[in-house]
Amino acid sequence: MAVFNAMETIVMNLFDEFQKNYEMKCDCTTCKEDVFALVLNKIPPRYTSSEKGQLFVKGLYINPQLQSDVMRELMEAANIVEHHQHHREESQS
Ligand SMILES: [Zn+2]
């Protein structure tokens, strides 16, 4: 039995959209992953079985409320990451 968090797919897709309108100060993989992780920690997970997964993700993805929630979290997370660029402060962590 396999389950996955549908929000991972949704956040990943919306992150692409987000980056078309917002230029992050640093767009290295570390910063992107930090943003991605922060958002996923803030947004409640929606687990689904892999069998129903695609439909479930589609159903969530077209929800405008959910989209704007994710976009808002992406904006917040991008700001946080830009002010704490962990990968450049390795000695402090
Ligand atoms: Zn970076």
PDB file of the backbone (N, CA, C, O) and the ligand in Angstrom, with CONECT records:
HET     ZN  A 101       1
ATOM      1  N   MET A   1       0.840  -1.204   0.000  1.00  0.00           N
ATOM      2  CA  MET A   1       0.000   0.000   0.000  1.00  0.00           C
ATOM      3  C   MET A   1       0.872   1.251   0.000  1.00  0.00           C
ATOM      4  O   MET A   1       1.763   1.402   0.835  1.00  0.00           O
ATOM      5  N   ALA A   2       0.610   2.112  -0.918  1.00  0.00           N
ATOM      6  CA  ALA A   2       1.411   3.335  -1.011  1.00  0.00           C
ATOM      7  C   ALA A   2       0.516   4.562  -0.853  1.00  0.00           C
ATOM      8  O   ALA A   2      -0.514   4.674  -1.517  1.00  0.00           O
ATOM      9  N   VAL A   3       0.902   5.455   0.006  1.00  0.00           N
ATOM     10  CA  VAL A   3       0.201   6.734   0.114  1.00  0.00           C
ATOM     11  C   VAL A   3       1.206   7.856  -0.108  1.00  0.00           C
ATOM     12  O   VAL A   3       2.400   7.710   0.151  1.00  0.00           O
ATOM     13  N   PHE A   4       0.689   8.976  -0.595  1.00  0.00           N
ATOM     14  CA  PHE A   4       1.576  10.141  -0.708  1.00  0.00           C
ATOM     15  C   PHE A   4       0.804  11.404  -0.360  1.00  0.00           C
ATOM     16  O   PHE A   4      -0.426  11.433  -0.371  1.00  0.00           O
ATOM     17  N   ASN A   5       1.555  12.429  -0.057  1.00  0.00           N
ATOM     18  CA  ASN A   5       0.961  13.708   0.303  1.00  0.00           C
ATOM     19  C   ASN A   5       0.683  14.499  -0.970  1.00  0.00           C
ATOM     20  O   ASN A   5       1.603  14.948  -1.654  1.00  0.00           O
ATOM     21  N   ALA A   6      -0.603  14.661  -1.273  1.00  0.00           N
ATOM     22  CA  ALA A   6      -0.988  15.372  -2.501  1.00  0.00           C
ATOM     23  C   ALA A   6      -0.464  16.801  -2.507  1.00  0.00           C
ATOM     24  O   ALA A   6      -0.252  17.375  -3.575  1.00  0.00           O
ATOM     25  N   MET A   7      -0.256  17.377  -1.343  1.00  0.00           N
ATOM     26  CA  MET A   7       0.225  18.752  -1.275  1.00  0.00           C
ATOM     27  C   MET A   7       1.631  18.891  -1.863  1.00  0.00           C
ATOM     28  O   MET A   7       2.006  19.958  -2.349  1.00  0.00           O
ATOM     29  N   GLU A   8       2.395  17.817  -1.816  1.00  0.00           N
ATOM     30  CA  GLU A   8       3.744  17.890  -2.391  1.00  0.00           C
ATOM     31  C   GLU A   8       3.672  18.227  -3.880  1.00  0.00           C
ATOM     32  O   GLU A   8       4.408  19.082  -4.372  1.00  0.00           O
ATOM     33  N   THR A   9       2.775  17.545  -4.586  1.00  0.00           N
ATOM     34  CA  THR A   9       2.609  17.784  -6.019  1.00  0.00           C
ATOM     35  C   THR A   9       2.085  19.194  -6.274  1.00  0.00           C
ATOM     36  O   THR A   9       2.555  19.897  -7.168  1.00  0.00           O
ATOM     37  N   ILE A  10       1.101  19.590  -5.468  1.00  0.00           N
ATOM     38  CA  ILE A  10       0.476  20.899  -5.665  1.00  0.00           C
ATOM     39  C   ILE A  10       1.450  22.033  -5.373  1.00  0.00           C
ATOM     40  O   ILE A  10       1.550  22.992  -6.140  1.00  0.00           O
ATOM     41  N   VAL A  11       2.169  21.914  -4.252  1.00  0.00           N
ATOM     42  CA  VAL A  11       3.134  22.960  -3.907  1.00  0.00           C
ATOM     43  C   VAL A  11       4.234  23.032  -4.966  1.00  0.00           C
ATOM     44  O   VAL A  11       4.681  24.121  -5.327  1.00  0.00           O
ATOM     45  N   MET A  12       4.665  21.881  -5.458  1.00  0.00           N
ATOM     46  CA  MET A  12       5.711  21.862  -6.477  1.00  0.00           C
ATOM     47  C   MET A  12       5.246  22.597  -7.740  1.00  0.00           C
ATOM     48  O   MET A  12       5.987  23.399  -8.308  1.00  0.00           O
ATOM     49  N   ASN A  13       4.014  22.315  -8.171  1.00  0.00           N
ATOM     50  CA  ASN A  13       3.479  22.981  -9.361  1.00  0.00           C
ATOM     51  C   ASN A  13       3.310  24.479  -9.152  1.00  0.00           C
ATOM     52  O   ASN A  13       3.652  25.282 -10.020  1.00  0.00           O
ATOM     53  N   LEU A  14       2.772  24.845  -7.978  1.00  0.00           N
ATOM     54  CA  LEU A  14       2.542  26.263  -7.722  1.00  0.00           C
ATOM     55  C   LEU A  14       3.854  27.010  -7.494  1.00  0.00           C
ATOM     56  O   LEU A  14       3.943  28.213  -7.740  1.00  0.00           O
ATOM     57  N   PHE A  15       4.860  26.293  -7.026  1.00  0.00           N
ATOM     58  CA  PHE A  15       6.181  26.891  -6.845  1.00  0.00           C
ATOM     59  C   PHE A  15       6.733  27.336  -8.204  1.00  0.00           C
ATOM     60  O   PHE A  15       7.350  28.396  -8.310  1.00  0.00           O
ATOM     61  N   ASP A  16       6.508  26.525  -9.235  1.00  0.00           N
ATOM     62  CA  ASP A  16       6.925  26.908 -10.583  1.00  0.00           C
ATOM     63  C   ASP A  16       6.228  28.196 -11.016  1.00  0.00           C
ATOM     64  O   ASP A  16       6.855  29.108 -11.555  1.00  0.00           O
ATOM     65  N   GLU A  17       4.919  28.251 -10.769  1.00  0.00           N
ATOM     66  CA  GLU A  17       4.141  29.448 -11.109  1.00  0.00           C
ATOM     67  C   GLU A  17       4.664  30.658 -10.332  1.00  0.00           C
ATOM     68  O   GLU A  17       4.855  31.744 -10.879  1.00  0.00           O
ATOM     69  N   PHE A  18       4.887  30.428  -9.048  1.00  0.00           N
ATOM     70  CA  PHE A  18       5.347  31.484  -8.149  1.00  0.00           C
ATOM     71  C   PHE A  18       6.638  32.115  -8.661  1.00  0.00           C
ATOM     72  O   PHE A  18       6.798  33.335  -8.645  1.00  0.00           O
ATOM     73  N   GLN A  19       7.550  31.268  -9.114  1.00  0.00           N
ATOM     74  CA  GLN A  19       8.860  31.759  -9.536  1.00  0.00           C
ATOM     75  C   GLN A  19       8.819  32.539 -10.848  1.00  0.00           C
ATOM     76  O   GLN A  19       9.773  33.236 -11.192  1.00  0.00           O
ATOM     77  N   LYS A  20       7.692  32.416 -11.588  1.00  0.00           N
ATOM     78  CA  LYS A  20       7.551  33.212 -12.802  1.00  0.00           C
ATOM     79  C   LYS A  20       7.275  34.674 -12.458  1.00  0.00           C
ATOM     80  O   LYS A  20       7.585  35.580 -13.231  1.00  0.00           O
ATOM     81  N   ASN A  21       6.687  34.883 -11.279  1.00  0.00           N
ATOM     82  CA  ASN A  21       6.304  36.238 -10.879  1.00  0.00           C
ATOM     83  C   ASN A  21       7.189  36.804  -9.787  1.00  0.00           C
ATOM     84  O   ASN A  21       7.122  37.995  -9.479  1.00  0.00           O
ATOM     85  N   TYR A  22       8.010  35.964  -9.207  1.00  0.00           N
ATOM     86  CA  TYR A  22       8.808  36.413  -8.076  1.00  0.00           C
ATOM     87  C   TYR A  22      10.223  35.910  -8.228  1.00  0.00           C
ATOM     88  O   TYR A  22      10.467  34.705  -8.297  1.00  0.00           O
ATOM     89  N   GLU A  23      11.156  36.846  -8.279  1.00  0.00           N
ATOM     90  CA  GLU A  23      12.546  36.450  -8.441  1.00  0.00           C
ATOM     91  C   GLU A  23      13.203  36.348  -7.077  1.00  0.00           C
ATOM     92  O   GLU A  23      13.387  37.351  -6.388  1.00  0.00           O
ATOM     93  N   MET A  24      13.551  35.142  -6.696  1.00  0.00           N
ATOM     94  CA  MET A  24      14.206  34.948  -5.407  1.00  0.00           C
ATOM     95  C   MET A  24      15.639  35.475  -5.470  1.00  0.00           C
ATOM     96  O   MET A  24      16.305  35.381  -6.501  1.00  0.00           O
ATOM     97  N   LYS A  25      16.100  36.031  -4.345  1.00  0.00           N
ATOM     98  CA  LYS A  25      17.451  36.593  -4.311  1.00  0.00           C
ATOM     99  C   LYS A  25      18.484  35.529  -4.642  1.00  0.00           C
ATOM    100  O   LYS A  25      19.484  35.806  -5.305  1.00  0.00           O
ATOM    101  N   CYS A  26      18.240  34.331  -4.183  1.00  0.00           N
ATOM    102  CA  CYS A  26      19.127  33.220  -4.499  1.00  0.00           C
ATOM    103  C   CYS A  26      18.234  32.077  -4.960  1.00  0.00           C
ATOM    104  O   CYS A  26      17.308  31.682  -4.252  1.00  0.00           O
ATOM    105  N   ASP A  27      18.509  31.554  -6.130  1.00  0.00           N
ATOM    106  CA  ASP A  27      17.633  30.486  -6.612  1.00  0.00           C
ATOM    107  C   ASP A  27      18.380  29.160  -6.714  1.00  0.00           C
ATOM    108  O   ASP A  27      18.111  28.354  -7.605  1.00  0.00           O
ATOM    109  N   CYS A  28      19.312  28.942  -5.803  1.00  0.00           N
ATOM    110  CA  CYS A  28      20.014  27.664  -5.779  1.00  0.00           C
ATOM    111  C   CYS A  28      19.073  26.571  -5.249  1.00  0.00           C
ATOM    112  O   CYS A  28      18.020  26.868  -4.686  1.00  0.00           O
ATOM    113  N   THR A  29      19.458  25.335  -5.433  1.00  0.00           N
ATOM    114  CA  THR A  29      18.609  24.218  -5.026  1.00  0.00           C
ATOM    115  C   THR A  29      18.346  24.227  -3.526  1.00  0.00           C
ATOM    116  O   THR A  29      17.242  23.910  -3.082  1.00  0.00           O
ATOM    117  N   THR A  30      19.360  24.591  -2.750  1.00  0.00           N
ATOM    118  CA  THR A  30      19.200  24.612  -1.292  1.00  0.00           C
ATOM    119  C   THR A  30      18.086  25.570  -0.879  1.00  0.00           C
ATOM    120  O   THR A  30      17.225  25.211  -0.076  1.00  0.00           O
ATOM    121  N   CYS A  31      18.100  26.774  -1.421  1.00  0.00           N
ATOM    122  CA  CYS A  31      17.080  27.754  -1.067  1.00  0.00           C
ATOM    123  C   CYS A  31      15.702  27.303  -1.534  1.00  0.00           C
ATOM    124  O   CYS A  31      14.718  27.450  -0.809  1.00  0.00           O
ATOM    125  N   LYS A  32      15.630  26.755  -2.739  1.00  0.00           N
ATOM    126  CA  LYS A  32      14.345  26.274  -3.248  1.00  0.00           C
ATOM    127  C   LYS A  32      13.791  25.160  -2.362  1.00  0.00           C
ATOM    128  O   LYS A  32      12.600  25.128  -2.050  1.00  0.00           O
ATOM    129  N   GLU A  33      14.672  24.256  -1.968  1.00  0.00           N
ATOM    130  CA  GLU A  33      14.226  23.158  -1.111  1.00  0.00           C
ATOM    131  C   GLU A  33      13.799  23.666   0.257  1.00  0.00           C
ATOM    132  O   GLU A  33      12.863  23.140   0.860  1.00  0.00           O
ATOM    133  N   ASP A  34      14.495  24.697   0.746  1.00  0.00           N
ATOM    134  CA  ASP A  34      14.103  25.293   2.027  1.00  0.00           C
ATOM    135  C   ASP A  34      12.694  25.881   1.942  1.00  0.00           C
ATOM    136  O   ASP A  34      11.872  25.685   2.838  1.00  0.00           O
ATOM    137  N   VAL A  35      12.430  26.598   0.863  1.00  0.00           N
ATOM    138  CA  VAL A  35      11.100  27.195   0.667  1.00  0.00           C
ATOM    139  C   VAL A  35      10.051  26.093   0.594  1.00  0.00           C
ATOM    140  O   VAL A  35       9.012  26.154   1.252  1.00  0.00           O
ATOM    141  N   PHE A  36      10.344  25.098  -0.212  1.00  0.00           N
ATOM    142  CA  PHE A  36       9.446  23.970  -0.414  1.00  0.00           C
ATOM    143  C   PHE A  36       9.117  23.285   0.923  1.00  0.00           C
ATOM    144  O   PHE A  36       7.957  22.987   1.207  1.00  0.00           O
ATOM    145  N   ALA A  37      10.150  23.043   1.732  1.00  0.00           N
ATOM    146  CA  ALA A  37       9.966  22.368   3.021  1.00  0.00           C
ATOM    147  C   ALA A  37       9.167  23.237   3.988  1.00  0.00           C
ATOM    148  O   ALA A  37       8.303  22.741   4.711  1.00  0.00           O
ATOM    149  N   LEU A  38       9.463  24.539   3.997  1.00  0.00           N
ATOM    150  CA  LEU A  38       8.745  25.445   4.899  1.00  0.00           C
ATOM    151  C   LEU A  38       7.255  25.451   4.587  1.00  0.00           C
ATOM    152  O   LEU A  38       6.418  25.388   5.487  1.00  0.00           O
ATOM    153  N   VAL A  39       6.939  25.527   3.299  1.00  0.00           N
ATOM    154  CA  VAL A  39       5.531  25.568   2.892  1.00  0.00           C
ATOM    155  C   VAL A  39       4.837  24.261   3.264  1.00  0.00           C
ATOM    156  O   VAL A  39       3.723  24.264   3.786  1.00  0.00           O
ATOM    157  N   LEU A  40       5.505  23.155   2.991  1.00  0.00           N
ATOM    158  CA  LEU A  40       4.892  21.854   3.292  1.00  0.00           C
ATOM    159  C   LEU A  40       4.690  21.666   4.796  1.00  0.00           C
ATOM    160  O   LEU A  40       3.775  20.956   5.214  1.00  0.00           O
ATOM    161  N   ASN A  41       5.529  22.290   5.600  1.00  0.00           N
ATOM    162  CA  ASN A  41       5.345  22.198   7.047  1.00  0.00           C
ATOM    163  C   ASN A  41       4.175  23.044   7.524  1.00  0.00           C
ATOM    164  O   ASN A  41       3.542  22.727   8.531  1.00  0.00           O
ATOM    165  N   LYS A  42       3.889  24.125   6.798  1.00  0.00           N
ATOM    166  CA  LYS A  42       2.815  25.025   7.209  1.00  0.00           C
ATOM    167  C   LYS A  42       1.443  24.529   6.751  1.00  0.00           C
ATOM    168  O   LYS A  42       0.452  24.672   7.467  1.00  0.00           O
ATOM    169  N   ILE A  43       1.395  23.944   5.547  1.00  0.00           N
ATOM    170  CA  ILE A  43       0.125  23.516   4.951  1.00  0.00           C
ATOM    171  C   ILE A  43      -0.194  22.103   5.442  1.00  0.00           C
ATOM    172  O   ILE A  43       0.657  21.217   5.366  1.00  0.00           O
ATOM    173  N   PRO A  44      -1.396  21.888   5.937  1.00  0.00           N
ATOM    174  CA  PRO A  44      -1.735  20.527   6.379  1.00  0.00           C
ATOM    175  C   PRO A  44      -1.610  19.523   5.233  1.00  0.00           C
ATOM    176  O   PRO A  44      -2.074  19.789   4.124  1.00  0.00           O
ATOM    177  N   PRO A  45      -0.986  18.372   5.495  1.00  0.00           N
ATOM    178  CA  PRO A  45      -0.843  17.371   4.431  1.00  0.00           C
ATOM    179  C   PRO A  45      -2.189  16.768   4.053  1.00  0.00           C
ATOM    180  O   PRO A  45      -3.086  16.668   4.890  1.00  0.00           O
ATOM    181  N   ARG A  46      -2.328  16.373   2.815  1.00  0.00           N
ATOM    182  CA  ARG A  46      -3.535  15.668   2.353  1.00  0.00           C
ATOM    183  C   ARG A  46      -3.069  14.349   1.752  1.00  0.00           C
ATOM    184  O   ARG A  46      -2.669  14.281   0.590  1.00  0.00           O
ATOM    185  N   TYR A  47      -3.128  13.333   2.550  1.00  0.00           N
ATOM    186  CA  TYR A  47      -2.640  12.042   2.073  1.00  0.00           C
ATOM    187  C   TYR A  47      -3.680  11.337   1.232  1.00  0.00           C
ATOM    188  O   TYR A  47      -4.879  11.402   1.503  1.00  0.00           O
ATOM    189  N   THR A  48      -3.201  10.670   0.216  1.00  0.00           N
ATOM    190  CA  THR A  48      -4.087   9.919  -0.653  1.00  0.00           C
ATOM    191  C   THR A  48      -3.361   8.656  -1.107  1.00  0.00           C
ATOM    192  O   THR A  48      -2.132   8.586  -1.078  1.00  0.00           O
ATOM    193  N   SER A  49      -4.128   7.676  -1.520  1.00  0.00           N
ATOM    194  CA  SER A  49      -3.493   6.477  -2.057  1.00  0.00           C
ATOM    195  C   SER A  49      -3.051   6.762  -3.483  1.00  0.00           C
ATOM    196  O   SER A  49      -3.644   7.594  -4.169  1.00  0.00           O
ATOM    197  N   SER A  50      -2.029   6.085  -3.917  1.00  0.00           N
ATOM    198  CA  SER A  50      -1.484   6.397  -5.242  1.00  0.00           C
ATOM    199  C   SER A  50      -2.490   6.103  -6.345  1.00  0.00           C
ATOM    200  O   SER A  50      -2.447   6.717  -7.411  1.00  0.00           O
ATOM    201  N   GLU A  51      -3.396   5.165  -6.089  1.00  0.00           N
ATOM    202  CA  GLU A  51      -4.383   4.799  -7.093  1.00  0.00           C
ATOM    203  C   GLU A  51      -5.325   5.965  -7.422  1.00  0.00           C
ATOM    204  O   GLU A  51      -5.585   6.265  -8.587  1.00  0.00           O
ATOM    205  N   LYS A  52      -5.827   6.611  -6.363  1.00  0.00           N
ATOM    206  CA  LYS A  52      -6.746   7.733  -6.559  1.00  0.00           C
ATOM    207  C   LYS A  52      -6.000   9.053  -6.669  1.00  0.00           C
ATOM    208  O   LYS A  52      -6.603  10.101  -6.901  1.00  0.00           O
ATOM    209  N   GLY A  53      -4.712   8.997  -6.505  1.00  0.00           N
ATOM    210  CA  GLY A  53      -3.897  10.204  -6.364  1.00  0.00           C
ATOM    211  C   GLY A  53      -4.140  11.285  -7.392  1.00  0.00           C
ATOM    212  O   GLY A  53      -4.369  12.440  -7.035  1.00  0.00           O
ATOM    213  N   GLN A  54      -4.095  10.922  -8.675  1.00  0.00           N
ATOM    214  CA  GLN A  54      -4.170  11.933  -9.728  1.00  0.00           C
ATOM    215  C   GLN A  54      -5.463  12.746  -9.668  1.00  0.00           C
ATOM    216  O   GLN A  54      -5.447  13.971  -9.787  1.00  0.00           O
ATOM    217  N   LEU A  55      -6.569  12.050  -9.484  1.00  0.00           N
ATOM    218  CA  LEU A  55      -7.861  12.735  -9.401  1.00  0.00           C
ATOM    219  C   LEU A  55      -7.935  13.621  -8.170  1.00  0.00           C
ATOM    220  O   LEU A  55      -8.435  14.745  -8.216  1.00  0.00           O
ATOM    221  N   PHE A  56      -7.428  13.088  -7.076  1.00  0.00           N
ATOM    222  CA  PHE A  56      -7.444  13.815  -5.819  1.00  0.00           C
ATOM    223  C   PHE A  56      -6.643  15.109  -5.939  1.00  0.00           C
ATOM    224  O   PHE A  56      -7.088  16.173  -5.507  1.00  0.00           O
ATOM    225  N   VAL A  57      -5.461  15.000  -6.531  1.00  0.00           N
ATOM    226  CA  VAL A  57      -4.609  16.176  -6.720  1.00  0.00           C
ATOM    227  C   VAL A  57      -5.320  17.195  -7.606  1.00  0.00           C
ATOM    228  O   VAL A  57      -5.323  18.387  -7.301  1.00  0.00           O
ATOM    229  N   LYS A  58      -5.922  16.730  -8.698  1.00  0.00           N
ATOM    230  CA  LYS A  58      -6.638  17.626  -9.615  1.00  0.00           C
ATOM    231  C   LYS A  58      -7.745  18.370  -8.894  1.00  0.00           C
ATOM    232  O   LYS A  58      -7.913  19.579  -9.055  1.00  0.00           O
ATOM    233  N   GLY A  59      -8.500  17.620  -8.092  1.00  0.00           N
ATOM    234  CA  GLY A  59      -9.604  18.210  -7.349  1.00  0.00           C
ATOM    235  C   GLY A  59      -9.142  19.305  -6.405  1.00  0.00           C
ATOM    236  O   GLY A  59      -9.799  20.337  -6.267  1.00  0.00           O
ATOM    237  N   LEU A  60      -8.018  19.080  -5.763  1.00  0.00           N
ATOM    238  CA  LEU A  60      -7.479  20.078  -4.848  1.00  0.00           C
ATOM    239  C   LEU A  60      -6.894  21.261  -5.611  1.00  0.00           C
ATOM    240  O   LEU A  60      -7.034  22.414  -5.205  1.00  0.00           O
ATOM    241  N   TYR A  61      -6.240  20.952  -6.716  1.00  0.00           N
ATOM    242  CA  TYR A  61      -5.490  21.961  -7.459  1.00  0.00           C
ATOM    243  C   TYR A  61      -6.392  23.057  -8.015  1.00  0.00           C
ATOM    244  O   TYR A  61      -5.984  24.215  -8.107  1.00  0.00           O
ATOM    245  N   ILE A  62      -7.631  22.688  -8.388  1.00  0.00           N
ATOM    246  CA  ILE A  62      -8.532  23.684  -8.966  1.00  0.00           C
ATOM    247  C   ILE A  62      -9.267  24.494  -7.899  1.00  0.00           C
ATOM    248  O   ILE A  62     -10.097  25.347  -8.216  1.00  0.00           O
ATOM    249  N   ASN A  63      -8.958  24.223  -6.650  1.00  0.00           N
ATOM    250  CA  ASN A  63      -9.583  24.974  -5.560  1.00  0.00           C
ATOM    251  C   ASN A  63      -8.873  26.319  -5.388  1.00  0.00           C
ATOM    252  O   ASN A  63      -7.724  26.359  -4.946  1.00  0.00           O
ATOM    253  N   PRO A  64      -9.559  27.438  -5.739  1.00  0.00           N
ATOM    254  CA  PRO A  64      -8.890  28.739  -5.708  1.00  0.00           C
ATOM    255  C   PRO A  64      -8.418  29.121  -4.294  1.00  0.00           C
ATOM    256  O   PRO A  64      -7.374  29.754  -4.134  1.00  0.00           O
ATOM    257  N   GLN A  65      -9.187  28.735  -3.288  1.00  0.00           N
ATOM    258  CA  GLN A  65      -8.804  29.043  -1.915  1.00  0.00           C
ATOM    259  C   GLN A  65      -7.476  28.370  -1.566  1.00  0.00           C
ATOM    260  O   GLN A  65      -6.579  28.983  -0.987  1.00  0.00           O
ATOM    261  N   LEU A  66      -7.379  27.101  -1.933  1.00  0.00           N
ATOM    262  CA  LEU A  66      -6.156  26.361  -1.646  1.00  0.00           C
ATOM    263  C   LEU A  66      -4.971  26.951  -2.406  1.00  0.00           C
ATOM    264  O   LEU A  66      -3.871  27.070  -1.864  1.00  0.00           O
ATOM    265  N   GLN A  67      -5.206  27.321  -3.671  1.00  0.00           N
ATOM    266  CA  GLN A  67      -4.137  27.930  -4.463  1.00  0.00           C
ATOM    267  C   GLN A  67      -3.634  29.211  -3.828  1.00  0.00           C
ATOM    268  O   GLN A  67      -2.427  29.439  -3.754  1.00  0.00           O
ATOM    269  N   SER A  68      -4.565  30.059  -3.362  1.00  0.00           N
ATOM    270  CA  SER A  68      -4.116  31.328  -2.790  1.00  0.00           C
ATOM    271  C   SER A  68      -3.446  31.099  -1.437  1.00  0.00           C
ATOM    272  O   SER A  68      -2.528  31.835  -1.074  1.00  0.00           O
ATOM    273  N   ASP A  69      -3.890  30.090  -0.687  1.00  0.00           N
ATOM    274  CA  ASP A  69      -3.206  29.745   0.566  1.00  0.00           C
ATOM    275  C   ASP A  69      -1.760  29.337   0.298  1.00  0.00           C
ATOM    276  O   ASP A  69      -0.833  29.794   0.968  1.00  0.00           O
ATOM    277  N   VAL A  70      -1.590  28.474  -0.690  1.00  0.00           N
ATOM    278  CA  VAL A  70      -0.238  27.985  -1.006  1.00  0.00           C
ATOM    279  C   VAL A  70       0.634  29.144  -1.501  1.00  0.00           C
ATOM    280  O   VAL A  70       1.795  29.259  -1.110  1.00  0.00           O
ATOM    281  N   MET A  71       0.074  29.998  -2.358  1.00  0.00           N
ATOM    282  CA  MET A  71       0.830  31.139  -2.880  1.00  0.00           C
ATOM    283  C   MET A  71       1.264  32.065  -1.744  1.00  0.00           C
ATOM    284  O   MET A  71       2.385  32.572  -1.744  1.00  0.00           O
ATOM    285  N   ARG A  72       0.379  32.279  -0.785  1.00  0.00           N
ATOM    286  CA  ARG A  72       0.708  33.147   0.340  1.00  0.00           C
ATOM    287  C   ARG A  72       1.842  32.531   1.166  1.00  0.00           C
ATOM    288  O   ARG A  72       2.769  33.226   1.582  1.00  0.00           O
ATOM    289  N   GLU A  73       1.754  31.227   1.394  1.00  0.00           N
ATOM    290  CA  GLU A  73       2.803  30.541   2.153  1.00  0.00           C
ATOM    291  C   GLU A  73       4.131  30.567   1.394  1.00  0.00           C
ATOM    292  O   GLU A  73       5.195  30.697   2.000  1.00  0.00           O
ATOM    293  N   LEU A  74       4.065  30.444   0.071  1.00  0.00           N
ATOM    294  CA  LEU A  74       5.286  30.490  -0.742  1.00  0.00           C
ATOM    295  C   LEU A  74       5.963  31.853  -0.590  1.00  0.00           C
ATOM    296  O   LEU A  74       7.183  31.942  -0.449  1.00  0.00           O
ATOM    297  N   MET A  75       5.161  32.901  -0.621  1.00  0.00           N
ATOM    298  CA  MET A  75       5.696  34.256  -0.472  1.00  0.00           C
ATOM    299  C   MET A  75       6.374  34.414   0.890  1.00  0.00           C
ATOM    300  O   MET A  75       7.485  34.935   0.986  1.00  0.00           O
ATOM    301  N   GLU A  76       5.690  33.958   1.936  1.00  0.00           N
ATOM    302  CA  GLU A  76       6.251  34.051   3.286  1.00  0.00           C
ATOM    303  C   GLU A  76       7.544  33.249   3.401  1.00  0.00           C
ATOM    304  O   GLU A  76       8.545  33.728   3.935  1.00  0.00           O
ATOM    305  N   ALA A  77       7.502  32.026   2.892  1.00  0.00           N
ATOM    306  CA  ALA A  77       8.662  31.139   2.984  1.00  0.00           C
ATOM    307  C   ALA A  77       9.840  31.713   2.205  1.00  0.00           C
ATOM    308  O   ALA A  77      10.981  31.626   2.657  1.00  0.00           O
ATOM    309  N   ALA A  78       9.576  32.299   1.039  1.00  0.00           N
ATOM    310  CA  ALA A  78      10.650  32.893   0.234  1.00  0.00           C
ATOM    311  C   ALA A  78      11.299  34.030   1.012  1.00  0.00           C
ATOM    312  O   ALA A  78      12.521  34.180   0.993  1.00  0.00           O
ATOM    313  N   ASN A  79      10.490  34.825   1.693  1.00  0.00           N
ATOM    314  CA  ASN A  79      11.037  35.913   2.511  1.00  0.00           C
ATOM    315  C   ASN A  79      11.899  35.379   3.636  1.00  0.00           C
ATOM    316  O   ASN A  79      12.984  35.901   3.894  1.00  0.00           O
ATOM    317  N   ILE A  80      11.422  34.342   4.308  1.00  0.00           N
ATOM    318  CA  ILE A  80      12.175  33.755   5.421  1.00  0.00           C
ATOM    319  C   ILE A  80      13.517  33.230   4.923  1.00  0.00           C
ATOM    320  O   ILE A  80      14.564  33.514   5.505  1.00  0.00           O
ATOM    321  N   VAL A  81      13.471  32.458   3.834  1.00  0.00           N
ATOM    322  CA  VAL A  81      14.700  31.846   3.312  1.00  0.00           C
ATOM    323  C   VAL A  81      15.690  32.923   2.861  1.00  0.00           C
ATOM    324  O   VAL A  81      16.898  32.787   3.053  1.00  0.00           O
ATOM    325  N   GLU A  82      15.174  33.970   2.272  1.00  0.00           N
ATOM    326  CA  GLU A  82      16.061  35.042   1.794  1.00  0.00           C
ATOM    327  C   GLU A  82      16.773  35.750   2.944  1.00  0.00           C
ATOM    328  O   GLU A  82      17.862  36.296   2.769  1.00  0.00           O
ATOM    329  N   HIS A  83      16.156  35.735   4.103  1.00  0.00           N
ATOM    330  CA  HIS A  83      16.791  36.384   5.258  1.00  0.00           C
ATOM    331  C   HIS A  83      17.622  35.430   6.100  1.00  0.00           C
ATOM    332  O   HIS A  83      18.366  35.861   6.981  1.00  0.00           O
ATOM    333  N   HIS A  84      17.499  34.158   5.837  1.00  0.00           N
ATOM    334  CA  HIS A  84      18.313  33.171   6.551  1.00  0.00           C
ATOM    335  C   HIS A  84      18.851  32.181   5.536  1.00  0.00           C
ATOM    336  O   HIS A  84      18.345  31.065   5.420  1.00  0.00           O
ATOM    337  N   GLN A  85      19.857  32.581   4.814  1.00  0.00           N
ATOM    338  CA  GLN A  85      20.359  31.681   3.784  1.00  0.00           C
ATOM    339  C   GLN A  85      21.298  30.662   4.411  1.00  0.00           C
ATOM    340  O   GLN A  85      22.518  30.823   4.427  1.00  0.00           O
ATOM    341  N   HIS A  86      20.682  29.611   4.925  1.00  0.00           N
ATOM    342  CA  HIS A  86      21.376  28.603   5.733  1.00  0.00           C
ATOM    343  C   HIS A  86      22.667  28.089   5.098  1.00  0.00           C
ATOM    344  O   HIS A  86      23.682  27.918   5.772  1.00  0.00           O
ATOM    345  N   HIS A  87      22.606  27.849   3.791  1.00  0.00           N
ATOM    346  CA  HIS A  87      23.751  27.230   3.137  1.00  0.00           C
ATOM    347  C   HIS A  87      24.986  28.117   3.176  1.00  0.00           C
ATOM    348  O   HIS A  87      26.100  27.642   2.957  1.00  0.00           O
ATOM    349  N   ARG A  88      24.793  29.419   3.455  1.00  0.00           N
ATOM    350  CA  ARG A  88      25.954  30.308   3.524  1.00  0.00           C
ATOM    351  C   ARG A  88      26.380  30.554   4.967  1.00  0.00           C
ATOM    352  O   ARG A  88      27.349  31.271   5.216  1.00  0.00           O
ATOM    353  N   GLU A  89      25.671  29.971   5.903  1.00  0.00           N
ATOM    354  CA  GLU A  89      25.997  30.173   7.317  1.00  0.00           C
ATOM    355  C   GLU A  89      26.179  28.824   7.984  1.00  0.00           C
ATOM    356  O   GLU A  89      25.713  28.606   9.102  1.00  0.00           O
ATOM    357  N   GLU A  90      26.850  27.933   7.302  1.00  0.00           N
ATOM    358  CA  GLU A  90      26.997  26.576   7.804  1.00  0.00           C
ATOM    359  C   GLU A  90      27.681  26.531   9.156  1.00  0.00           C
ATOM    360  O   GLU A  90      27.376  25.673   9.985  1.00  0.00           O
ATOM    361  N   SER A  91      28.613  27.461   9.383  1.00  0.00           N
ATOM    362  CA  SER A  91      29.375  27.472  10.639  1.00  0.00           C
ATOM    363  C   SER A  91      28.472  27.770  11.837  1.00  0.00           C
ATOM    364  O   SER A  91      28.800  27.415  12.969  1.00  0.00           O
ATOM    365  N   GLN A  92      27.337  28.421  11.584  1.00  0.00           N
ATOM    366  CA  GLN A  92      26.459  28.811  12.695  1.00  0.00           C
ATOM    367  C   GLN A  92      25.419  27.754  13.032  1.00  0.00           C
ATOM    368  O   GLN A  92      24.787  27.820  14.087  1.00  0.00           O
ATOM    369  N   SER A  93      25.238  26.802  12.166  1.00  0.00           N
ATOM    370  CA  SER A  93      24.138  25.869  12.390  1.00  0.00           C
ATOM    371  C   SER A  93      24.549  24.618  13.140  1.00  0.00           C
ATOM    372  O   SER A  93      23.716  23.749  13.395  1.00  0.00           O
TER     373      SER A  93
HETATM  374 ZN    ZN A 101      20.715  29.741  -2.047  1.00  0.00          ZN2+
END
